[in-house]
Amino acid sequence: MKKWRTLAALMLVLTMTAGTVQTAFAAAQEAETTEAETTVAADADYAEDEEEPAETEEAAEAEETVEENEAAESEEAAEDETAEAEAEMPPIPDFSIGLDEKGWLTDTALTELVELPEYAGAEFAAADVTVSDEELQAEIDELLAGYAGEPAQITDRAVADGDSVNIDYVGSIDGVEFDGGNTQGQGTTVTIGVTQYIDDFLEQLIGHMPGDTFDVNVTFPENYGVENLNGKDAVFVTTINYIEEPVIPEWNDEFVAENLQELYGYESAADAETKLRADLERSKGNAFVWNWLMENSTFTAEPESQLQNQIQLAVDYYKWFAAAYGIDFETYLTYMGIADEDALRDSIREEALLFTERQVISEKIAKEQGIDIDDAYVAEQVGDNLDAMVENYGIGYIMNNLRMVKVAEWVLENATIAGE
C-alpha cells in the first residue's frame, strides 16, 4: 500500500465533486461521438453503393496528391486548434498558494491565532490508534473482494437480509399494469438493505426460495412524483430467480504472489498482513490525532489570509476543470446546482476553514518541536511519485501535507497509549 495519504480534505471534496460533473460531461461526449460515428458509417455505406468510374493512372496520381495535401492541411489545422485550446486554458491552479517552497505559511503571524492543547505526552486509548485483528481482516476481505470472480447463482437456500437477489416482477394497481413497473423478464439484481425500493418491497423477499413467485404489496409515497402512482397501493407479482454470492479467492501465499507481490511488494500472506497492519495503524493513528488536535485547539480568530487563499484555490480549480471540458464556468456551476461564484465561495468556506486551521496547527507544533521534512522522509513517503506530484501540486503543497503527517506521527510517538 502507498504510504502517502494526503490530508488535503478540501481538495478531496473538490475532486469528488468534479468527478460527478466529469461523469455527466463524459456521457454527453459519448453521445456526441456515437452520433458522429453513426453519421460517418451511413456516409460510408452510401459511398460504397455508388458506382465508381474507372480511373486513369494520371487521375489516380492527382487524387493521391490532393489527399496528401489535404492530410497535411488537416494535421496543421489540428495542431493550430490544439495550440489555440491550450492558449485558452487557464493556468493550473496554484495548490501551493500561501506557502513557501518548504511548505511553511507565508503569513507567519497566523500561528499566533491558535491555542494548542497539551499535545506532548497526551494520553490516547489503544483502541483509538491501534488496529485490531478484526480491522485487519476487514482490510484483507476488501482486498480479496477486488479480485472476486463472477457471482455464483445460488438456488438452494432462502433469501436472507443483506442478500443480493435477482428478481423479476410485474406491478399493477387495481389489477391494471402501469408503465415502469415491469422487468419484462430481463431480471434485475437488488441488494436487501442497500438498494432503494419503495416501501418494504425488498424486505418482503426475505424467507422466500429461488423459484418462488408471490405477491409483494406496497404503497407508493404520496410525493412519489408520478401522478397516477402517488399514494397508491400496488401489487408486484415477483419471482426470485436466484441469489448472487461473490466468488472470493482464498487468502494465501499463492494469491499474494499472483496478485499483490508486484503491485505492493508483499512476499507472502504473512508479510502482507504485517505491512497492511502497519499501514492501517499509521492511517488510523494519523486520523485520530488530527481529529483530537482539531477538537481540542482553540482559534481566537479565523486565519483569514490563508482561508481566502484556499477559497480562491478552490474557485480556480473549478474554473480550470470547466475549461478542460470546453464549458463555460457558469454552465459548470449549474451542473453542481450552484447559482454563481459568490454562492460557490460560500459553499466552499467551511471545508476551506477546516483545512486552513489544520495547516496552522501543524505549523505551530512543527515550529515548537523542530519538526522538519528532509529528503529521506520525502523519499520514504512518496517514492517515485514526487516529480509528478510536484508538477501537479507544487513543492510547497507537498511539503506542507507531509509535515502534517509527520506532526501527527510525532504526537503519537510521544503519547502515552493506555490499554496496550
C-alpha positions in Angstrom: 0.0 0.0 0.0 1.1 3.5 -0.7 2.4 5.3 2.5 1.4 8.7 1.1 -2.1 9.5 2.4 -2.9 13.2 1.6 -4.6 15.2 4.4 -5.9 17.7 1.9 -9.6 17.3 2.8 -10.6 20.3 0.8 -9.1 19.0 -2.5 -10.6 15.6 -1.9 -14.0 17.2 -1.7 -13.3 19.1 -4.9 -12.1 16.0 -6.7 -15.2 14.0 -5.8 -17.5 16.8 -6.9 -15.6 17.3 -10.1 -15.8 13.6 -10.7 -19.6 13.8 -10.6 -19.6 16.6 -13.2 -17.0 14.7 -15.2 -19.3 11.8 -15.5 -22.1 14.0 -16.9 -19.7 15.5 -19.4 -18.3 12.2 -20.4 -21.9 10.9 -21.1 -22.6 13.9 -23.2 -19.4 13.5 -25.1 -20.1 9.8 -25.7 -23.5 10.6 -27.1 -21.9 13.1 -29.5 -19.3 10.6 -30.5 -21.9 7.9 -31.1 -23.9 10.3 -33.3 -20.8 11.2 -35.3 -19.8 7.6 -35.8 -23.3 6.8 -36.9 -23.2 9.6 -39.5 -19.8 8.5 -40.7 -21.0 4.9 -41.0 -24.1 6.0 -43.0 -21.9 8.1 -45.3 -19.6 5.2 -45.9 -22.4 2.9 -46.7 -23.8 5.4 -49.2 -20.4 5.8 -50.8 -20.0 2.0 -51.2 -23.3 1.8 -53.0 -22.3 4.4 -55.7 -20.7 3.1 -58.8 -17.2 4.4 -59.2 -15.9 5.3 -62.6 -12.6 3.8 -63.9 -9.6 5.9 -63.0 -6.7 6.7 -65.3 -3.2 6.5 -63.9 -2.8 10.3 -64.1 -6.1 10.8 -62.3 -5.1 8.4 -59.6 -1.8 10.2 -59.1 -3.6 13.6 -59.0 -6.0 12.2 -56.4 -3.2 10.9 -54.3 -1.5 14.3 -54.4 -4.7 16.0 -53.3 -5.2 13.6 -50.5 -1.7 14.1 -49.3 -2.2 17.9 -49.3 -5.5 17.6 -47.5 -3.9 15.3 -44.9 -1.1 17.9 -44.3 -3.5 20.7 -44.1 -5.7 18.7 -41.7 -2.7 17.9 -39.5 -1.6 21.6 -39.5 -5.2 22.7 -38.6 -5.3 20.1 -35.8 -2.0 21.5 -34.4 -3.4 25.0 -34.6 -6.6 24.0 -32.8 -4.6 22.3 -30.1 -2.4 25.3 -29.6 -5.4 27.6 -29.6 -7.1 25.4 -27.0 -4.0 25.3 -24.8 -3.8 29.1 -25.0 -7.4 29.4 -23.9 -6.9 27.1 -20.9 -6.4 28.9 -17.6 -3.2 28.1 -15.7 -3.2 25.1 -13.5 -4.4 26.2 -10.0 -1.6 27.0 -7.6 -2.1 24.4 -4.8 0.9 25.9 -3.0 -0.8 29.3 -2.6 0.2 30.9 0.6 3.1 28.5 1.1 6.9 28.8 0.5 9.0 26.0 -1.1 9.4 24.3 2.3 5.7 24.2 2.9 5.7 26.9 5.6 2.9 29.5 5.6 4.0 32.8 4.2 1.8 34.6 6.7 3.8 33.6 9.8 1.5 35.5 12.2 -1.3 33.0 11.7 0.1 30.6 14.3 -0.5 33.3 17.0 -4.2 32.8 16.5 -4.3 29.2 17.9 -4.1 27.9 21.4 -3.0 24.3 21.3 -3.9 21.5 23.8 -1.2 19.8 25.9 -0.2 17.6 22.9 3.2 16.5 24.2 2.7 13.4 26.3 -1.1 13.3 25.6 -2.8 10.0 26.6 -4.8 8.0 24.0 -6.7 4.8 24.2 -5.1 1.9 22.4 -8.3 1.1 20.6 -8.2 4.6 19.0 -4.7 4.3 17.5 -4.0 0.6 17.0 -5.5 -1.9 14.6 -7.5 -5.0 15.9 -7.4 -8.4 14.2 -11.0 -7.7 13.1 -10.0 -4.4 11.4 -7.1 -6.2 9.7 -9.4 -8.9 8.5 -11.8 -6.4 7.1 -9.0 -4.8 5.1 -8.0 -8.3 3.7 -11.6 -9.0 2.9 -11.8 -5.8 1.0 -8.7 -6.6 -0.9 -10.0 -10.1 -1.8 -13.3 -8.7 -2.9 -11.5 -6.7 -5.5 -10.4 -9.9 -7.1 -13.8 -11.7 -6.9 -14.9 -13.7 -9.9 -18.4 -13.7 -11.5 -21.1 -14.1 -8.8 -22.3 -17.6 -8.2 -26.1 -18.2 -8.7 -27.5 -19.8 -5.6 -30.8 -21.6 -5.7 -30.7 -24.0 -2.7 -31.4 -21.7 0.2 -33.9 -19.0 1.3 -33.2 -15.3 0.8 -31.7 -13.6 3.9 -31.3 -9.9 4.8 -28.4 -8.4 3.0 -28.5 -10.8 0.1 -28.1 -9.7 -3.5 -31.1 -11.3 -5.3 -32.0 -11.4 -9.0 -35.8 -10.9 -9.4 -38.5 -10.3 -12.0 -41.7 -8.5 -11.2 -44.9 -7.2 -12.8 -46.6 -4.3 -10.9 -50.3 -3.4 -11.0 -52.7 -1.0 -9.3 -56.3 -2.2 -9.0 -55.4 -5.1 -11.4 -54.1 -2.8 -14.1 -50.4 -2.8 -15.0 -48.6 0.5 -15.1 -45.6 1.8 -17.0 -42.2 1.2 -15.4 -43.5 -1.5 -13.1 -42.3 -4.5 -15.1 -38.9 -6.0 -15.6 -40.0 -7.6 -18.9 -38.5 -10.9 -17.8 -35.0 -9.4 -18.1 -34.2 -9.8 -14.4 -32.8 -7.2 -12.1 -30.4 -7.7 -9.2 -31.2 -5.9 -5.9 -29.4 -6.0 -2.5 -31.7 -6.0 0.5 -30.8 -3.2 2.9 -28.8 -1.4 0.2 -30.9 -1.0 -3.0 -33.6 1.6 -2.6 -37.1 0.4 -3.5 -40.5 1.8 -2.4 -41.9 0.9 1.0 -40.7 -2.5 2.3 -40.6 -4.2 -1.1 -37.2 -5.8 -0.7 -37.7 -6.9 2.9 -40.7 -9.0 1.7 -38.3 -11.1 -0.3 -36.7 -12.5 2.9 -37.5 -16.1 3.6 -38.6 -17.0 0.0 -36.7 -19.5 -2.1 -35.4 -19.1 -5.6 -38.2 -20.2 -8.0 -40.9 -18.8 -5.7 -43.5 -16.5 -7.3 -45.5 -14.4 -4.8 -47.2 -11.0 -4.3 -45.3 -8.1 -2.9 -47.7 -5.5 -1.5 -46.5 -1.9 -1.2 -47.8 1.7 -1.1 -46.2 4.4 -3.2 -45.3 7.6 -1.3 -47.7 10.5 -1.6 -45.0 12.6 -3.2 -43.6 9.8 -5.4 -43.7 12.2 -8.3 -45.9 10.3 -10.8 -49.5 11.5 -10.6 -51.1 8.1 -11.2 -48.9 6.4 -8.6 -48.8 8.9 -5.8 -50.1 7.3 -2.6 -51.5 4.3 -4.4 -51.4 0.7 -3.2 -49.7 -1.6 -5.7 -49.1 -5.3 -6.1 -46.0 -6.7 -7.6 -46.1 -10.3 -8.8 -42.5 -11.2 -8.0 -40.3 -14.2 -9.0 -37.0 -14.8 -7.3 -34.6 -16.1 -9.9 -31.5 -16.7 -7.8 -29.4 -15.4 -5.0 -26.0 -13.9 -6.1 -22.9 -14.7 -3.9 -19.5 -13.4 -4.8 -16.8 -15.9 -5.5 -13.9 -14.7 -3.3 -10.4 -16.1 -3.7 -8.6 -17.7 -0.8 -6.1 -15.5 1.1 -2.8 -17.4 0.9 0.8 -17.1 -0.3 -0.3 -18.1 -3.8 -2.9 -15.3 -4.1 -0.4 -12.8 -2.7 2.3 -13.8 -5.2 0.0 -13.8 -8.1 -1.9 -10.5 -7.4 -0.1 -8.4 -4.8 3.6 -9.0 -5.0 4.4 -6.9 -8.0 1.9 -4.2 -7.0 2.8 -3.8 -3.3 6.0 -5.8 -2.8 4.4 -8.3 -0.5 6.4 -11.5 -0.2 3.8 -13.8 1.4 0.4 -13.7 3.1 2.1 -13.2 6.5 4.3 -10.4 5.1 1.3 -8.7 3.6 -0.6 -8.9 6.9 2.4 -7.3 8.8 2.6 -4.4 6.3 -1.1 -4.0 6.0 -1.4 -3.7 9.8 1.4 -1.1 9.8 -0.2 0.9 7.1 -3.6 0.8 8.8 -2.2 1.8 12.1 -0.4 4.7 10.5 -3.6 5.9 8.8 -5.8 5.3 11.8 -3.4 7.0 14.2 -2.9 9.9 11.9 -6.7 10.4 11.5 -7.3 10.1 15.3 -4.5 12.5 16.2 -5.7 15.1 13.8 -9.3 14.8 14.9 -8.1 15.2 18.5 -6.0 18.2 17.7 -8.8 19.9 15.8 -11.3 19.3 18.5 -9.0 20.5 21.3 -7.4 23.5 19.7 -8.9 27.0 20.0 -8.7 29.8 17.5 -9.0 33.3 18.8 -9.9 34.4 15.2 -10.2 32.8 11.8 -6.9 32.6 9.8 -8.4 34.8 7.2 -5.5 35.4 4.8 -4.8 31.7 4.2 -8.5 30.9 4.3 -9.1 33.3 1.4 -6.1 31.6 -0.4 -7.8 28.3 0.0 -11.2 29.5 -1.2 -9.5 31.1 -4.3 -7.7 27.9 -5.0 -11.0 26.0 -5.0 -12.6 28.5 -7.3 -9.6 28.4 -9.7 -9.7 24.6 -9.6 -13.4 24.6 -10.7 -12.6 27.1 -13.5 -9.7 25.1 -14.7 -11.7 21.9 -14.7 -14.6 23.5 -16.6 -12.2 24.9 -19.2 -10.6 21.4 -19.6 -14.0 20.2 -20.8 -14.6 23.2 -23.0 -17.5 24.5 -21.0 -18.0 28.0 -19.6 -17.8 28.4 -15.8 -21.4 29.5 -15.3 -22.7 26.3 -17.1 -20.3 24.2 -15.0 -21.8 25.7 -11.8 -25.3 24.7 -12.9 -24.1 21.1 -13.1 -23.4 21.4 -9.4 -26.6 23.2 -8.6 -24.7 26.4 -7.6 -26.2 29.8 -8.5 -23.0 31.8 -9.1 -19.4 32.3 -8.0 -20.3 34.0 -4.7 -22.5 31.1 -3.8 -19.6 28.7 -4.7 -17.3 30.6 -2.4 -19.9 30.4 0.4 -20.3 26.7 -0.1 -16.5 26.2 0.0 -15.8 28.2 3.1 -16.5 25.6 5.8 -14.2 22.9 4.3 -11.6 25.5 3.4 -11.6 26.8 7.0 -11.0 23.3 8.4 -8.1 22.7 6.1 -6.6 26.1 6.8 -6.9 25.6 10.6 -5.1 22.2 10.1 -2.3 24.0 8.3 -1.9 26.5 11.1 -2.0 23.9 13.9 0.6 21.8 12.0 2.9 24.7 11.6 2.8 25.8 15.2 3.5 22.3 16.5 6.3 21.8 13.9 8.0 25.0 14.9 7.7 24.3 18.6 9.2 20.9 18.3 11.6 21.5 15.4 9.8 19.1 13.1 11.0 19.4 9.6 11.0 17.4 6.3 14.2 16.1 4.9 14.8 14.3 1.6 14.9 10.9 3.2 11.4 11.4 4.6 10.1 12.7 1.3 11.5 9.6 -0.5 10.0 7.3 2.2 6.6 8.8 1.8 6.2 9.4 -1.9 9.0 7.4 -3.6 9.0 7.8 -7.4 5.8 9.9 -7.4 7.5 13.1 -6.3 8.1 14.7 -9.7 4.6 14.0 -10.9 3.1 15.3 -7.6 5.2 18.5 -7.7 4.2 19.1 -11.3 0.5 18.9 -10.3 0.5 20.5 -6.9 3.7 22.4 -6.4 6.5 21.6 -3.9 5.1 23.8 -1.2 1.8 21.9 -1.1 3.6 18.5 -1.0 5.9 19.6 1.9 3.0 21.1 3.8 1.0 17.9 3.6 4.0 15.8 4.5 4.6 18.0 7.5 1.0 17.4 8.7 1.7 13.6 8.5 5.0 14.0 10.4 3.4 16.2 13.1 0.7 13.5 13.7 3.5 10.9 13.9 5.4 13.0 16.4 2.4 13.5 18.6 1.6 9.8 18.5 5.2 8.7 19.2 5.3 11.0 22.3 1.9 10.0 23.6 1.0 7.5 26.3 -1.1 4.7 24.9 -3.5 3.4 27.6 -4.5 -0.3 27.4 -1.7 -1.6 25.3 
